Amino acid sequence: MDHRTRTPVVGMVGGGQLARMTHQAAIALGQSLKVLAAAPDDPAALVAPDVQIGPHTDLAALRAFAQGCDAVTFDHEHVPGEHLRELVAAGAAVHPGPDALLHAQDKLVMRRKLAEMGLPVPPFAEIRSVSDALEFGAEHGWPCVLKTARGGYDGRGVWTLNTPESAQRTVTELLEAGAVLLAEQRVPLRRELAALVARSPFGQGAAWPLVETVQSEGICVQVLAPAPDASEQLREQAQNMALQIAEELGVVGVLAVELFETADGLVINELAMRPHNSGHWSMEGALTSQFEQHVRAVLDYPLGSTGLTAPAVVMANVLGAPTEPKMGVDERMHHLFARFPHAKVHLYGKAERPGRKIGHVNVLGEDMSAVRREADLAAHFLSHGEWADGHLVH
């Protein structure tokens, strides 16, 4: 309990942009997020008053951080499970708990559990040798997808195996480096979707509208809320699957379920147990943002309404440009707000590097195509410092 405000203390392991935006949401609830950051210039460390600097892999640092926290949560899934079990054994309220979080940390564990639950997943297999990969490709067809079981994100840790020869080269190299691998059948997808839900320790669940996520080179560049042309049946199926997963795994906090839409229906791709890029639109586009909801959930408060605030909401990620923009970020903001005064900008306080997520833009309106175009133009200008009226992500 914070003796100054008489409110609970939420500690978030990780000082990235998710912690920064969770801190913003906590302020409105009378709180101030406590943050374990890797460095003083991490995005959340720049704004939160209660920051501990230390590695998330160090048990002593985690123990010291958990002292005085009413709940400990995460802005990434990379904390060792054995450390979290030590915290739980010492009496810390860790949300999500290590048994749940394991399914977001290890893709093999996740795939096996979801298959056991009868949920739609692509055919998969653990790859312990080159022969395992060759057998999988022969059975399920080339190309197929190879993944590291742990640590991959934003297209990292994922390879396409087009031929037996490429499989032999890639698998040999990765196994020699000590990677734990799995292969999956390549899914013939129509588009990518995401179902975002939250669950409290009491067991209350809440689901946001199903969204479409638009990818470019393995990175999400846009999120469209609600997902255009999604039938009511598809929306309900996705939300119900996400709520079922949260309940079965005992998730507390926000859960994002990344989905592939195929000709035969939905297939589950990935899980994330934290606020997620596919939910950034909710900061202005939903009655309760994913960041506020996450704080509510880990403190076991009643969850907030997830209804839309506009018929069409688009989030566009601001990525570092390939070359340094001619004008600084402050000047870019001036020009952007002059052209799109209704655009809502969220910058993360991160240094600009090519392809790095440095912020996002939310635009709300009545017509999805018009809103999408404005969000795309705004994000492109913030990245490059130039207007590109012919530019639109597809």
Secondary structure, DSSP 8 states (H G I E B T S, - for coil): -BTTTTB--EEEE--SHHHHHHHHHHHHTT---EEEESSTTSTTTTT-SEEEE--TT-HHHHHHHHTT-SEEEESSS-S-HHHHHHHHHTT--BSS-HHHHHHHH-HHHHHHHHHHTT-----EEEE-SHHHHHHHHHHH-SSEEEEESSS--TTTTEEEE-SHHHHHHHHHHHHHTT--EEEEE---EEEEEEEEEEE-TT--EEE---EEEEEETTEEEEEEES-TT--HHHHHHHHHHHHHHHHHHT--EEEEEEEEEETTEEEEEEEE-S--GGGTTHHHHBSS-HHHHHHHHHTT-------BSSSEEEEEEEE--SS--SS-HHHHHHHHHHH-TT-EEEE------TT-EEEEEEEEES-HHHHHHHHHHHHHHHHHSS--TT----
